[in-house]
Amino acid sequence: NVVCAQKSQLKPLVDLLEDSDIYLKTITTEEFAFTSLVPFQEQAVMLICQQPNEEVVILIVKHGRIFFHRRLRGLAQIGHKTEEELSFGAIDSLSLEIQRSTDYFERQLKQAPIKMIKVLLPVKTETFIARKLAENSNLPVELLDLPEPYQNERDYAVSIGALRLFLANTEAG
């Protein structure tokens, strides 16, 4: 995976940290942070995830690596919808995007079928959304478990994932 960023945007932040005597060891993206929360598996797992008030992201993770990434426009406010509102469009739109992503992964990238969908949406209707996605797909859908002691800190999942990446890099290096 390759990540590009404008140096002119990152440099002032890095300089600010260095001026504060904080040593910057790693810069990551939310996609890599989310991926670190998915347990290592041989089979491909689709992760439907979101940070609060951000767009929904679809990630396909296999062997601890991102094989596919897609940011879905128009679903940032999914957490503000009632179950009834979700049933009249948002769930169907999300299900369609999941199917498109699955088809691309399997047919265009010639990968083995996805075996599981994990959901990490820090919204009140997360369980409802997961249940409806399971009804619309032929795959098991379940909520992604966060590591202890952070099981109930779903709003901070990307930060928890980034911390896991940092700790893994610290132990490896």
C-alpha positions as CSV (number, residue, x, y, z in Angstrom):
1,N,0.0,0.0,0.0
2,V,1.1,3.5,-0.8
3,V,-0.1,6.6,1.0
4,C,0.5,10.1,-0.4
5,A,0.1,13.3,1.4
6,Q,1.1,16.9,0.7
7,K,4.4,17.7,2.5
8,S,3.2,21.3,3.0
9,Q,0.3,20.0,5.1
10,L,2.3,17.5,7.2
11,K,5.5,19.5,7.8
12,P,4.0,22.2,10.1
13,L,2.5,19.5,12.3
14,V,5.7,17.5,12.5
15,D,7.7,20.7,13.2
16,L,5.2,21.6,16.0
17,L,5.7,18.2,17.6
18,E,9.5,18.4,17.3
19,D,9.5,21.9,18.8
20,S,7.6,20.5,21.8
21,D,10.3,17.8,22.3
22,I,7.9,15.1,21.1
23,Y,9.5,12.5,18.9
24,L,7.3,11.4,16.1
25,K,7.7,7.8,15.3
26,T,4.8,6.9,13.0
27,I,2.3,8.6,10.8
28,T,-0.7,6.5,9.8
29,T,-4.1,6.7,8.2
30,E,-7.5,5.8,9.7
31,E,-7.7,2.9,7.2
32,F,-4.5,1.3,8.6
33,A,-5.7,2.0,12.1
34,F,-9.0,0.3,11.5
35,T,-7.3,-2.6,9.9
36,S,-5.1,-3.2,13.0
37,L,-8.4,-4.0,14.9
38,V,-9.2,-6.9,12.6
39,P,-7.8,-10.2,13.9
40,F,-5.3,-11.8,11.5
41,Q,-7.2,-14.3,9.3
42,E,-6.4,-16.3,6.2
43,Q,-9.8,-15.5,4.7
44,A,-10.9,-12.1,3.6
45,V,-13.0,-10.1,6.0
46,M,-15.0,-7.0,5.0
47,L,-15.0,-4.2,7.6
48,I,-17.7,-1.6,7.5
49,C,-16.4,1.2,9.7
50,Q,-16.8,4.9,10.5
51,Q,-15.4,7.6,12.7
52,P,-18.1,9.8,14.3
53,N,-19.6,12.2,11.7
54,E,-17.3,10.9,8.9
55,E,-18.1,8.9,5.8
56,V,-18.5,5.2,6.1
57,V,-15.5,3.2,4.9
58,I,-15.4,-0.3,3.4
59,L,-12.2,-2.2,3.9
60,I,-11.4,-5.7,2.9
61,V,-8.7,-7.2,5.1
62,K,-6.8,-10.4,4.5
63,H,-3.6,-11.6,6.2
64,G,-3.7,-8.4,8.3
65,R,-3.4,-6.3,5.1
66,I,-5.7,-4.0,3.3
67,F,-6.7,-5.5,-0.1
68,F,-9.5,-3.0,-0.8
69,H,-10.6,0.4,0.4
70,R,-13.6,2.5,-0.5
71,R,-15.0,5.6,1.1
72,L,-18.8,5.8,0.7
73,R,-20.1,9.3,0.1
74,G,-23.4,10.3,1.6
75,L,-23.5,8.1,4.6
76,A,-21.8,10.3,7.2
77,Q,-25.1,11.0,8.9
78,I,-26.1,7.3,9.2
79,G,-25.9,7.6,12.9
80,H,-28.6,10.3,13.1
81,K,-31.2,8.2,11.3
82,T,-33.9,6.3,13.1
83,E,-34.4,2.6,12.5
84,E,-37.4,3.4,10.3
85,E,-35.4,5.9,8.3
86,L,-32.6,3.4,7.8
87,S,-35.0,0.8,6.6
88,F,-36.3,3.2,3.9
89,G,-33.1,3.6,1.9
90,A,-29.8,3.9,3.8
91,I,-29.5,0.2,4.6
92,D,-30.3,-0.7,1.0
93,S,-27.8,1.8,-0.3
94,L,-25.1,0.4,2.0
95,S,-26.0,-3.1,1.0
96,L,-25.6,-2.2,-2.7
97,E,-22.2,-0.7,-2.1
98,I,-21.2,-3.8,-0.1
99,Q,-22.3,-6.0,-3.0
100,R,-20.4,-3.8,-5.6
101,S,-17.3,-3.9,-3.4
102,T,-17.5,-7.7,-3.0
103,D,-18.0,-8.2,-6.7
104,Y,-15.0,-6.1,-7.6
105,F,-12.8,-7.8,-5.0
106,E,-13.8,-11.3,-6.2
107,R,-14.2,-10.8,-9.9
108,Q,-11.7,-8.0,-10.8
109,L,-9.1,-8.8,-8.3
110,K,-9.7,-12.5,-8.6
111,Q,-9.7,-13.1,-4.9
112,A,-11.4,-15.9,-2.9
113,P,-14.9,-15.0,-1.6
114,I,-15.2,-12.9,1.5
115,K,-16.2,-15.0,4.4
116,M,-17.4,-12.5,7.0
117,I,-18.6,-8.9,7.4
118,K,-17.6,-7.0,10.5
119,V,-19.3,-3.8,11.5
120,L,-17.7,-0.9,13.5
121,L,-20.1,2.0,13.4
122,P,-20.1,4.1,16.6
123,V,-23.8,4.8,16.4
124,K,-26.9,3.8,18.5
125,T,-28.3,1.8,15.7
126,E,-25.2,-0.2,15.0
127,T,-26.7,-3.6,16.0
128,F,-29.8,-2.8,13.9
129,I,-27.6,-2.0,10.9
130,A,-25.6,-5.2,11.3
131,R,-28.8,-7.2,11.6
132,K,-30.3,-5.6,8.4
133,L,-27.0,-6.1,6.5
134,A,-27.1,-9.8,7.5
135,E,-30.6,-10.0,6.1
136,N,-29.5,-8.4,2.8
137,S,-26.4,-10.6,2.3
138,N,-25.4,-14.2,2.2
139,L,-22.6,-13.7,4.7
140,P,-22.4,-13.7,8.4
141,V,-22.4,-10.1,9.8
142,E,-21.3,-9.3,13.3
143,L,-20.0,-6.4,15.3
144,L,-16.2,-6.1,15.5
145,D,-15.0,-6.7,19.0
146,L,-12.5,-4.1,20.3
147,P,-9.6,-5.2,22.5
148,E,-9.8,-5.1,26.2
149,P,-10.4,-2.8,28.0
150,Y,-11.8,-0.7,25.1
151,Q,-14.9,-2.8,24.2
152,N,-17.3,0.1,25.0
153,E,-15.2,2.8,23.4
154,R,-16.4,2.4,19.8
155,D,-16.3,6.2,19.2
156,Y,-12.5,6.0,19.6
157,A,-11.9,2.9,17.5
158,V,-9.5,4.6,15.1
159,S,-7.4,5.9,18.0
160,I,-7.4,2.5,19.6
161,G,-6.3,1.0,16.2
162,A,-3.5,3.6,15.9
163,L,-2.3,2.8,19.4
164,R,-2.1,-0.9,18.4
165,L,-0.1,0.0,15.4
166,F,2.3,2.1,17.4
167,L,2.7,-0.6,20.0
168,A,3.3,-3.2,17.3
169,N,6.0,-1.0,15.7
170,T,7.6,-0.3,19.1
171,E,7.8,-4.0,19.9
172,A,9.1,-4.8,16.4
173,G,11.7,-2.0,16.3
